[in-house]
Amino acid sequence: MPEAPSDNDLWKETWTESLRHASPDHDAATWLNEIDRRKMKLLFPYLPKSGRAIEVGCGSARLLCRVGRAAPLSLTALDSEPAALELAGETARAFGVRIEPVQADVRALPFADNSFDLILSGGLLEHFKDPMPVLAEMVRVIRPGGTFYADVVPRKISLYRHGEARRIRESPWLAPGVYESSFGPRDYAPWLSELGVENVRLTSCGVYPNFIGHRLPSWLRRAVSGSLEPLDGGAIAARWGWYFVIVGRKRAT
């Protein structure tokens, strides 16, 4: 859910294009499913046994639907773009779960304080020059003792100043017009502590050769990915990993 109107148009095109294709097999040996598996491995110990879960900036809502498979939670998918919510509905049907779609801005969530037991975001926070308003809203709607989860894909190009967010127009990784900030784990840890999230676990993940996603047969892709997975959480992943995962609990009052 980027900030500029042109970015919103880009995401609309992305989700609309995804809707033209049949929902993939979410249990097949695909690259996206492998990424989901790693994320769920980190999130699983924090899943509540009951209650409500929400994914903000949900896009396809893949992670939310996997959570719904793993725990008996009421699921809400929130995005500003109607096409994303339509895509989330298709994902939910493919996973065999039910979701409540909500169209809203992640900087002004239309829910009361302490409404959810789990809040998720995936690939969202890096698209804001200042993530704090989004973080504050996310934490606000979590009940005390509830779980905060986010995975973040920071920019790691050293020629830009740390923490600076600017529009990337020529990039092998991003579509034109998408913001990607370089805020990393050392930035998010104190922000979340200030907002009342404790026991924060930050894990750098995703040391992947750039050819692994699409150019290898599934059996070889799984073998390469499996051999690199032990690097998650270490110094190599901190330097070369594609994303990092944040999990913590809202401080009890």
Rosetta blueprint (number, residue, H / E / L):
1 M L
2 P L
3 E L
4 A L
5 P H
6 S H
7 D H
8 N H
9 D H
10 L H
11 W H
12 K H
13 E H
14 T H
15 W H
16 T H
17 E H
18 S H
19 L H
20 R L
21 H L
22 A L
23 S L
24 P L
25 D L
26 H L
27 D L
28 A L
29 A L
30 T L
31 W H
32 L H
33 N H
34 E H
35 I H
36 D H
37 R H
38 R H
39 K H
40 M H
41 K H
42 L H
43 L H
44 F H
45 P H
46 Y H
47 L L
48 P L
49 K L
50 S L
51 G L
52 R E
53 A E
54 I E
55 E E
56 V E
57 G L
58 C L
59 G L
60 S L
61 A L
62 R H
63 L H
64 L H
65 C H
66 R H
67 V H
68 G H
69 R H
70 A H
71 A L
72 P L
73 L L
74 S E
75 L E
76 T E
77 A E
78 L E
79 D E
80 S L
81 E L
82 P H
83 A H
84 A H
85 L H
86 E H
87 L H
88 A H
89 G H
90 E H
91 T H
92 A H
93 R H
94 A H
95 F H
96 G L
97 V L
98 R L
99 I E
100 E E
101 P E
102 V E
103 Q E
104 A L
105 D L
106 V L
107 R L
108 A L
109 L L
110 P L
111 F L
112 A L
113 D L
114 N L
115 S L
116 F E
117 D E
118 L E
119 I E
120 L E
121 S E
122 G E
123 G L
124 L L
125 L H
126 E H
127 H H
128 F L
129 K L
130 D L
131 P L
132 M H
133 P H
134 V H
135 L H
136 A H
137 E H
138 M H
139 V H
140 R H
141 V L
142 I E
143 R E
144 P E
145 G E
146 G E
147 T E
148 F E
149 Y E
150 A E
151 D E
152 V E
153 V L
154 P L
155 R L
156 K L
157 I L
158 S L
159 L L
160 Y L
161 R L
162 H L
163 G L
164 E L
165 A L
166 R L
167 R E
168 I E
169 R L
170 E L
171 S L
172 P L
173 W L
174 L L
175 A L
176 P L
177 G L
178 V E
179 Y E
180 E L
181 S L
182 S L
183 F L
184 G L
185 P H
186 R H
187 D H
188 Y H
189 A H
190 P H
191 W H
192 L H
193 S H
194 E H
195 L H
196 G L
197 V E
198 E E
199 N E
200 V E
201 R E
202 L E
203 T E
204 S E
205 C E
206 G L
207 V L
208 Y L
209 P L
210 N L
211 F L
212 I L
213 G L
214 H L
215 R L
216 L L
217 P L
218 S H
219 W H
220 L H
221 R H
222 R H
223 A H
224 V H
225 S H
226 G H
227 S H
228 L H
229 E H
230 P H
231 L H
232 D L
233 G L
234 G L
235 A H
236 I H
237 A H
238 A H
239 R H
240 W H
241 G L
242 W L
243 Y E
244 F E
245 V E
246 I E
247 V E
248 G E
249 R E
250 K E
251 R L
252 A L
253 T L
